[in-house]
Amino acid sequence: MAKYETYEEILELGLFKEQQAHNFYTAMAQRAADPAIKKVFKDLAAEELEHKAKLEFELIKVGRVVKADSEPEEIDPADYVWSDAAELDIDYRDVLELAIAKEDAAFRLYVGLVAQASDSQAKETLLEMAQEEVRHKVRFEQERDRLLKTGE
């Protein structure tokens, strides 16, 4: 893992990762064949923007100017999702497994960055972000387990 020296560098990395996650879920929504699955991916993309907004607020609190996106980034699903098919035939359980893996990776990133943080403010923010990611992961795991029990 690269070394991030300052609180601002850590926040910038978090912003980048949250934007990547948003782009990924948006691409998945564009490719999902099932309208219900499409909605789940759109909801996940929106949650990632909420995470990003929290990190932007932290940057503003330390006096950094956060660049406003004047136009939404054009998402090319091929950049995020490999498949020869125009639409992905993915079921809800697959979506949950994917979301669990992504939330776990985000959690591990934030926890790893805590060890690099040099001040208490950075550590606190990173721990809050890690907690948020693990809460989402647990929510998706509970939903997956519910599906397994009901056999849906």
N, C-alpha and C positions, 0 to 999 in steps of 0.2 A: 504494500500500500504506500502510495506517495506520502511524503511528509507535508502536512499543512501547518504552517507556523503560526498564523494569526487567526483570531476569531472570524475576521472578515473572509479569509480564504476558506475556512470551514463552511461558513454560510454560503459562499459562492458555489462550493462543491455541492452542497445540499440543494441549492436552487437548480443547478444543472441536472442533478439526478432526479429531482421531482419533475422537471420539464421532460426529461427522457421518458419517465414512467407515464406521464400524461400522453406524450406522443405515441407510445406503445399501445396504450389502451384505446386511444382514438383510432389508431390503425386497425386494431382488432375489431372495433365496432364497425368500421367501414367494410371489413371483410366478412363479418359474421353473417351467416345465412338466416338464422333464426332471429326474428324481431325481439324476442324476450332476451336472448343472449346479447344482442346488439345493445339493448338498454342497460344490461348489467355492465358491459364494457364502458358505456358512456358514463354511468354512475361512478365507476372506478376512476375514469379519467378526471371527472369533476373533483373527486376526493384528492387526487394528486395536485390539482391546482390549489386546493385549500391548504395542503402542506406547503406548497411553494409560497403562498401568500403569508403564512406564518414566518417563514424564513426571510421573506422580503421585509416584513415588519421589523424583524430583529436587525436587519441591515440598516433600516431607517433609524432605529433607536441609537445606533452607534455613529450616526451622521453620514452614512453613505447614501448617495442618490441611486435609486433603483430605476433602471431604464424601463420606461413603459413600452409595452409592445403595441405599436401603432396598428399593425395588421396581424391577424392570427397567422401563425406559421402554416404553410401548406404541408399537409401530411401525405407522404407517399407510403402507402401500406407496405410496399415491397422493401422499403428501408427497414422495416421493423418485423415483418412476418414473412417467413419463407414458406411458399407453397406455389405450386403450379396452377392451382385452382383459383378462379376469380373470387369465389366465396369459400369460406372455411366452414366445413361441417363439424361443428364443435358442440358438445353438449354442456349442460350446466355444471356437471361434475368436473369436466375438463377445465372450465373457466375457474372454478373454485381452486383446483389444484394449481393452476397457473398463478392465480392471485396469491395463494399461500406461499408459493416459491418466491414471488417478487417481493412480498411483504417481509419474508424472512431475510432476503438479501439486503433489503433496505435497513432492517433492524441491525443486521450484522455490520453494515457500513457505519451506521451512527454509533454503535457500541465501540467499534474499532477506532473511530475518531475521538471518542472520549479520552482514550489513553494518550492521544496526541495533544489534546487541548491544554493550553498553559494557564488559563484563568478560569475561575469558578463560573463566570457568566457563560462561557463557551461550553463547559461541561454540563451545566444545567440545561441549556438549550438542546444540546445533543441528546441528553438523557430523556428530555421531554419528547423529542422526535422519535427516539428509539421506542419509548413507551407507546406512542401513537401507532407506530408500525406494528408492534407486537399485539396491540389491541385489535387492529384490523386482521392480523393473521389469525388470532384466536377466534374472531367472529367468523371468518371464512372456514376455519377448521370445524367449528360447531355446526355450521350450515352443512358442510360436507358430511359430517357424522350423522346429522339428522337425515340426510338423503340416503345414506347407507342403511340406516335403521328402517326407514320406510320403504326402501327398495325402489325409489323413484328413478 
